[in-house]
C-alpha cells in the first residue's frame, strides 16, 4: 500500500505537466513508468495510448498566439481540463498492466456506426469485450437516479456533468451494431465507467445500487474483468479470430481532426508565423548552412523547423504544400523546404510541383516529438 501511495503522489506531480504554452514538454510519464513493478506487455497493446490531438492543438495555439490575446484564458482552461482527463487515462494504464496476456487493449478507438463514437479503452478478451470510459474527477460523485445526472460535490460547491453511464450504454449499442455489420462473432459487451482516482467517492440514490456493477475505481479493474469471464462461455474466440477482430478494429479506426481556429473563432492571420527559438522563445530564427540561428540570442538548432511544421498541421491544415510551408516558416528557399519536409518521412500525394505533405499519424506524432526532445535539437558547433 505504501508503494502504491508513492506511485499515486508521483502521478500527480507537476513535473509531468507541460508549461501552459507547451514549450517544450514531455508527453510520457517517465518517472511513473520507471517505478512500475510490472510493465504492460507490448503484445497486449493493439493500439497504444497517445497524447490526444486536441491537447496538441491547444498547446500549439497557446504557443502561436500573442500573449495578450483575449482568447488565451479560455484556451488555458480547456487545456487544463483535457490534460486532467488524459492524466486519468494514463493512471489507469498501470492497472491494465496486470491483465492476462491474452487480452488485447485498444486505446482511443474511434469507430462509426450511424454516428462516430470513441471508446477510451476497449479490452478484447476471448470470451467478452469491455468498453470503458475513464473519468478523472475529484471530490464526491453522486449519480442521481431520476435526472440521470452526475453531480460532483467538492469544497467549491456542486457541478453537473453529463452522465457517463448513458454514454457507455450508447457505446455498447453502437459497438454491437458495428460488429454485426462487420459480421464478427457476437461476444458479450460489458460497459464500464472507470474512476481513475481512488480518493474520489462514488455515491448514488437508494435503490440505484446497480450502478456499482458498471462504475468502478481503477484498482478494481483486474478483479472486475475476472468476474466478467463467463463460467461456461458459449463462445471463445481462437487466436486467429482474435487477430481478425483486431485487424478490423484498427482498419476502421477514424481519427477525428477538427479546426481549432474555427472552434475559437480565430483568424489564421492572428497566428504567429516563423521558427521559434527554444532559448529565448522568439519566432525569429533564420537558416544558415543547415542550422537555424536566432538573431536575438544566437541560439542554434538543427531541427527547430520540426516544431513549426507540426504547428502548421495542428493549427492550419492537415496537409501542406512547399509554398505554404515556406510562408508559415518565413523561409524563402523552395529547394531547402522540400528537403526539410522530405526528411520527416511524411505521407505525400501529387506530383513534385504540386505535392502535398500530410499530417503524421497518431502513432508517428510521438516519434517526431521525441526528435525535439533530444540533445541534438540544440547542439552547438
C-alpha positions as CSV (number, residue, x, y, z in Angstrom):
1,X,0.0,0.0,0.0
2,X,2.9,2.4,0.8
3,X,4.4,1.7,-2.6
4,X,1.1,2.4,-4.3
5,X,0.8,5.8,-2.4
6,X,4.3,6.7,-3.8
7,X,3.1,6.0,-7.3
8,X,-0.1,8.0,-6.8
9,X,1.8,11.0,-5.5
10,X,4.3,10.8,-8.4
11,X,1.5,10.7,-10.9
12,X,0.0,13.9,-9.5
13,X,3.3,15.8,-9.6
14,X,3.5,19.0,-11.6
15,X,6.7,17.5,-13.1
16,X,4.5,15.7,-15.6
17,X,2.5,18.7,-16.8
18,X,3.9,20.8,-19.7
19,X,4.1,24.6,-19.2
20,X,0.9,26.3,-20.2
21,X,2.2,27.4,-23.6
22,X,3.6,24.0,-24.3
23,X,7.3,24.9,-24.7
24,X,8.7,22.2,-24.8
25,X,7.1,19.3,-22.9
26,X,7.3,15.6,-22.2
27,X,4.5,13.5,-23.5
28,X,5.1,10.4,-21.3
29,X,5.1,9.9,-17.6
30,X,8.7,8.7,-17.4
31,X,9.0,8.5,-13.6
32,X,5.8,6.6,-13.1
33,X,6.9,4.1,-15.8
34,X,10.3,3.7,-14.1
35,X,8.6,2.7,-10.8
36,X,6.1,0.3,-12.2
37,X,6.6,-3.2,-10.9
38,X,5.0,-4.6,-14.0
39,X,5.1,-3.2,-17.5
40,X,2.3,-3.6,-19.9
41,X,3.4,-6.4,-22.3
42,X,3.8,-4.9,-25.8
43,X,1.8,-7.7,-27.5
44,X,-1.2,-6.8,-25.3
45,X,-1.4,-3.3,-26.7
46,X,-3.1,-3.4,-30.1
47,X,-3.5,0.4,-30.2
48,X,-1.4,2.4,-27.8
49,X,-2.5,5.4,-25.9
50,X,-1.2,8.6,-27.4
51,X,-1.4,12.3,-26.4
52,X,-4.8,13.4,-27.7
53,X,-4.7,15.6,-30.8
54,X,-6.8,18.2,-29.1
55,X,-4.2,18.7,-26.4
56,X,-1.5,19.1,-29.0
57,X,-3.7,21.7,-30.8
58,X,-4.4,23.7,-27.7
59,X,-0.7,23.8,-26.8
60,X,0.3,24.8,-30.3
61,X,-2.4,27.5,-30.2
62,X,-1.0,28.9,-27.0
63,X,2.5,28.9,-28.5
64,X,1.4,30.8,-31.6
65,X,-0.9,33.4,-30.2
66,X,0.3,36.8,-28.9
67,X,0.5,36.8,-25.1
68,X,-2.2,39.5,-24.8
69,X,-4.8,37.6,-27.0
70,X,-8.2,37.7,-25.4
71,X,-8.9,34.0,-26.0
72,X,-5.9,32.8,-24.0
73,X,-7.7,32.3,-20.7
74,X,-10.4,30.3,-22.3
75,X,-7.9,28.1,-24.2
76,X,-5.8,27.6,-21.0
77,X,-9.0,26.5,-19.1
78,X,-9.8,23.9,-21.8
79,X,-6.2,22.7,-21.9
80,X,-6.2,22.1,-18.1
81,X,-9.4,20.1,-18.5
82,X,-8.0,18.0,-21.3
83,X,-4.7,17.3,-19.6
84,X,-6.6,16.2,-16.4
85,X,-8.6,13.7,-18.5
86,X,-5.5,12.4,-20.2
87,X,-3.6,12.1,-16.9
88,X,-6.5,10.0,-15.6
89,X,-6.3,7.7,-18.6
90,X,-2.6,7.2,-18.1
91,X,-3.1,6.4,-14.4
92,X,-5.4,3.5,-15.4
93,X,-2.7,2.0,-17.6
94,X,-0.9,0.8,-14.5
95,X,-3.8,-1.4,-13.6
96,X,-4.2,-2.6,-17.1
97,X,-0.6,-4.0,-16.8
98,X,-2.0,-6.7,-14.5
99,X,-4.4,-8.1,-17.1
100,X,-3.8,-11.5,-18.7
101,X,-1.6,-11.5,-21.7
102,X,-4.4,-13.0,-23.9
103,X,-6.3,-9.7,-23.7
104,X,-5.9,-7.1,-26.4
105,X,-6.0,-3.4,-25.5
106,X,-7.2,-0.6,-27.7
107,X,-6.8,3.0,-26.5
108,X,-8.8,5.8,-28.1
109,X,-10.5,3.7,-30.7
110,X,-12.9,5.8,-32.8
111,X,-15.4,3.9,-35.0
112,X,-18.6,4.8,-36.9
113,X,-22.0,3.1,-36.6
114,X,-24.7,5.6,-37.7
115,X,-22.7,8.2,-35.7
116,X,-19.0,8.3,-34.7
117,X,-18.2,7.1,-31.2
118,X,-14.9,6.9,-29.3
119,X,-14.0,4.5,-26.6
120,X,-11.3,5.5,-24.1
121,X,-10.2,1.9,-23.6
122,X,-11.5,-1.2,-25.3
123,X,-10.4,-4.6,-23.9
124,X,-10.9,-7.6,-26.2
125,X,-10.9,-10.9,-24.4
126,X,-11.5,-14.4,-26.0
127,X,-15.0,-14.5,-24.4
128,X,-16.1,-10.9,-23.9
129,X,-15.4,-7.2,-24.7
130,X,-15.1,-4.4,-22.1
131,X,-15.7,-0.9,-23.3
132,X,-14.5,1.6,-20.8
133,X,-15.0,5.4,-20.3
134,X,-12.4,6.8,-17.9
135,X,-13.1,9.8,-15.6
136,X,-10.6,11.8,-13.7
137,X,-12.9,13.8,-11.4
138,X,-12.0,14.7,-7.8
139,X,-14.4,15.1,-4.9
140,X,-17.6,13.1,-4.3
141,X,-19.5,11.9,-7.4
142,X,-23.3,11.4,-7.0
143,X,-25.2,9.5,-9.6
144,X,-28.7,10.9,-9.5
145,X,-31.3,8.2,-10.2
146,X,-34.2,10.3,-11.5
147,X,-32.5,13.0,-13.5
148,X,-29.7,10.7,-14.7
149,X,-27.2,13.4,-14.0
150,X,-23.7,13.1,-12.5
151,X,-23.2,15.7,-9.7
152,X,-19.8,16.4,-8.3
153,X,-19.7,17.7,-4.7
154,X,-16.5,19.5,-3.6
155,X,-15.3,22.3,-1.3
156,X,-16.2,24.7,-4.1
157,X,-19.8,23.6,-4.3
158,X,-21.7,21.4,-6.8
159,X,-21.0,20.9,-10.5
160,X,-23.1,19.0,-13.0
161,X,-21.6,16.6,-15.6
162,X,-23.1,14.5,-18.4
163,X,-23.8,11.0,-17.1
164,X,-21.1,8.6,-18.3
165,X,-23.4,5.7,-17.7
166,X,-25.6,6.9,-20.5
167,X,-22.5,7.3,-22.7
168,X,-21.1,3.8,-22.2
169,X,-24.6,2.3,-22.8
170,X,-24.8,4.2,-26.0
171,X,-21.3,3.0,-27.0
172,X,-22.3,-0.6,-26.2
173,X,-25.3,-0.3,-28.6
174,X,-23.1,1.3,-31.3
175,X,-20.3,-1.2,-30.9
176,X,-22.7,-4.1,-31.1
177,X,-24.2,-2.7,-34.2
178,X,-20.8,-2.2,-35.7
179,X,-19.7,-5.8,-35.0
180,X,-22.9,-7.1,-36.6
181,X,-22.3,-5.0,-39.7
182,X,-18.7,-6.5,-39.8
183,X,-20.1,-10.0,-39.4
184,X,-18.0,-10.5,-36.3
185,X,-18.7,-13.0,-33.5
186,X,-21.4,-11.8,-31.1
187,X,-19.3,-11.5,-27.9
188,X,-21.0,-10.0,-24.9
189,X,-20.1,-6.3,-24.4
190,X,-19.7,-5.0,-20.9
191,X,-19.7,-1.2,-20.5
192,X,-17.5,0.2,-17.7
193,X,-17.0,3.7,-16.2
194,X,-13.6,3.7,-14.6
195,X,-12.9,6.4,-11.9
196,X,-9.1,6.9,-12.1
197,X,-8.5,8.3,-8.6
198,X,-9.0,6.1,-5.6
199,X,-9.7,9.2,-3.5
200,X,-12.9,10.0,-5.4
201,X,-16.0,8.9,-3.6
202,X,-18.9,7.5,-5.6
203,X,-22.5,7.6,-4.2
204,X,-26.0,7.1,-5.6
205,X,-29.6,7.1,-4.5
206,X,-31.2,4.3,-2.5
207,X,-32.4,1.6,-4.9
208,X,-29.9,2.6,-7.6
209,X,-27.0,0.5,-6.3
210,X,-26.9,-1.4,-9.6
211,X,-24.6,1.3,-10.9
212,X,-21.7,-0.2,-8.9
213,X,-21.7,-3.0,-11.4
214,X,-20.6,-0.5,-14.0
215,X,-18.9,2.3,-12.1
216,X,-15.6,1.1,-10.6
217,X,-12.3,2.6,-9.4
218,X,-9.2,1.9,-11.4
219,X,-7.7,-0.6,-8.9
220,X,-10.8,-2.7,-9.2
221,X,-10.3,-3.3,-13.0
222,X,-8.4,-6.6,-12.9
223,X,-10.8,-8.2,-10.5
224,X,-13.8,-6.8,-12.3
225,X,-12.7,-8.3,-15.6
226,X,-12.1,-11.6,-13.9
227,X,-15.7,-11.7,-12.8
228,X,-16.9,-10.9,-16.4
229,X,-15.4,-14.1,-17.7
230,X,-18.4,-16.4,-18.2
231,X,-18.2,-19.7,-16.2
232,X,-19.3,-21.6,-19.3
233,X,-18.9,-19.3,-22.2
234,X,-20.9,-20.2,-25.3
235,X,-18.3,-18.6,-27.5
236,X,-14.5,-18.4,-27.1
237,X,-12.5,-16.8,-29.9
238,X,-9.5,-18.6,-31.2
239,X,-6.2,-16.7,-31.7
240,X,-7.0,-16.5,-35.4
241,X,-10.4,-15.0,-34.7
242,X,-8.9,-12.5,-32.2
243,X,-6.5,-11.3,-34.8
244,X,-9.3,-10.9,-37.3
245,X,-11.3,-8.7,-34.8
246,X,-8.1,-6.7,-34.1
247,X,-7.4,-6.1,-37.8
248,X,-10.9,-4.8,-38.4
249,X,-10.9,-2.6,-35.4
250,X,-7.6,-1.0,-36.4
251,X,-8.6,-0.7,-40.1
252,X,-11.9,1.0,-39.2
253,X,-10.4,3.5,-36.7
254,X,-11.1,7.0,-37.9
255,X,-9.2,9.7,-36.1
256,X,-11.0,13.0,-35.6
257,X,-9.5,16.2,-37.0
258,X,-11.2,19.5,-36.2
259,X,-10.1,23.0,-36.9
260,X,-9.0,24.5,-33.6
261,X,-9.1,28.0,-35.1
262,X,-12.7,27.7,-36.2
263,X,-13.6,26.4,-32.7
264,X,-12.3,29.6,-31.1
265,X,-13.2,31.9,-34.0
266,X,-9.6,32.8,-34.5
267,X,-8.3,34.0,-37.9
268,X,-5.2,32.4,-39.4
269,X,-3.8,35.9,-39.6
270,X,-3.7,36.1,-35.8
271,X,-1.3,33.2,-35.6
272,X,2.4,34.0,-35.2
273,X,4.5,32.6,-38.1
274,X,8.1,31.7,-38.1
275,X,10.5,29.3,-36.5
276,X,10.7,29.6,-32.7
277,X,14.0,29.8,-30.8
278,X,13.9,27.4,-27.8
279,X,16.4,29.6,-26.0
280,X,14.6,32.9,-25.9
281,X,11.2,31.8,-27.3
282,X,11.2,34.4,-30.1
283,X,9.9,33.5,-33.6
284,X,12.9,34.9,-35.4
285,X,15.2,32.1,-36.5
286,X,16.8,32.1,-39.9
287,X,18.6,29.2,-41.6
288,X,22.3,29.3,-42.4
289,X,24.4,26.3,-43.6
290,X,22.0,23.7,-42.3
291,X,21.3,25.3,-38.9
292,X,18.6,27.6,-37.5
293,X,20.1,30.6,-35.8
294,X,18.4,33.2,-33.7
295,X,19.5,36.8,-34.3
296,X,18.3,37.8,-30.8
297,X,20.2,35.4,-28.6
298,X,22.4,33.5,-31.0
299,X,20.7,30.2,-30.1
300,X,21.2,27.4,-32.7
301,X,19.3,24.3,-33.7
302,X,19.3,21.8,-36.5
303,X,15.7,20.7,-36.0
304,X,13.7,23.8,-34.9
305,X,11.7,23.6,-38.1
306,X,10.1,20.4,-36.9
307,X,8.0,22.2,-34.3
308,X,6.9,24.8,-36.8
309,X,5.8,22.3,-39.4
310,X,3.9,20.3,-36.7
311,X,2.3,23.5,-35.5
312,X,1.1,24.2,-39.1
313,X,-0.6,20.7,-39.1
314,X,-2.2,21.3,-35.7
315,X,-3.5,24.8,-36.4
316,X,-3.9,25.5,-40.1
317,X,-4.5,22.3,-42.1
318,X,-3.7,18.6,-42.0
319,X,-1.8,18.8,-45.3
320,X,0.8,21.4,-46.6
321,X,2.5,22.4,-49.8
322,X,6.0,23.5,-50.1
323,X,4.9,27.1,-50.8
324,X,2.5,27.2,-47.8
325,X,5.2,25.7,-45.6
326,X,7.7,28.4,-46.7
327,X,5.1,31.1,-45.9
328,X,4.5,29.7,-42.4
329,X,8.1,29.3,-41.6
330,X,9.1,32.6,-43.2
331,X,11.7,30.8,-45.2
332,X,12.3,31.6,-48.8
333,X,14.3,28.6,-50.2
334,X,12.0,26.3,-52.1
335,X,14.7,23.7,-52.6
336,X,15.6,23.5,-48.9
337,X,11.9,23.5,-47.7
338,X,11.3,20.4,-49.9
339,X,14.3,18.7,-48.2
340,X,13.1,19.6,-44.8
341,X,9.6,18.2,-45.4
342,X,11.0,15.1,-47.1
343,X,13.3,14.4,-44.1
344,X,10.3,14.0,-41.8
345,X,9.1,10.9,-43.8
346,X,5.6,12.3,-44.1
347,X,3.0,10.7,-46.3
348,X,2.6,12.7,-49.5
349,X,0.5,12.9,-52.6
350,X,0.6,14.6,-56.0
351,X,3.4,15.4,-58.4
352,X,6.7,17.1,-57.5
353,X,5.4,20.5,-58.4
354,X,2.0,20.2,-56.7
355,X,3.0,17.7,-53.9
356,X,1.1,17.8,-50.6
357,X,2.7,16.5,-47.4
358,X,0.2,15.1,-44.9
359,X,0.0,15.3,-41.1
360,X,1.7,12.4,-39.3
361,X,-0.5,9.5,-38.0
362,X,-1.3,9.4,-34.3
363,X,1.5,7.0,-33.6
364,X,4.1,9.0,-35.6
365,X,3.4,12.2,-33.7
366,X,5.3,10.9,-30.7
367,X,8.3,9.9,-32.8
368,X,8.6,13.5,-34.2
369,X,8.1,15.0,-30.7
370,X,10.9,12.8,-29.5
371,X,13.2,14.3,-32.1
372,X,12.5,17.7,-30.5
373,X,13.4,16.4,-27.0
374,X,16.8,15.0,-28.0
375,X,20.0,16.9,-27.2
376,X,20.7,17.2,-30.9
377,X,17.9,19.8,-31.1
378,X,20.2,22.5,-29.8
379,X,23.7,21.1,-30.3
380,X,26.3,23.7,-30.6
381,X,29.2,23.9,-33.2
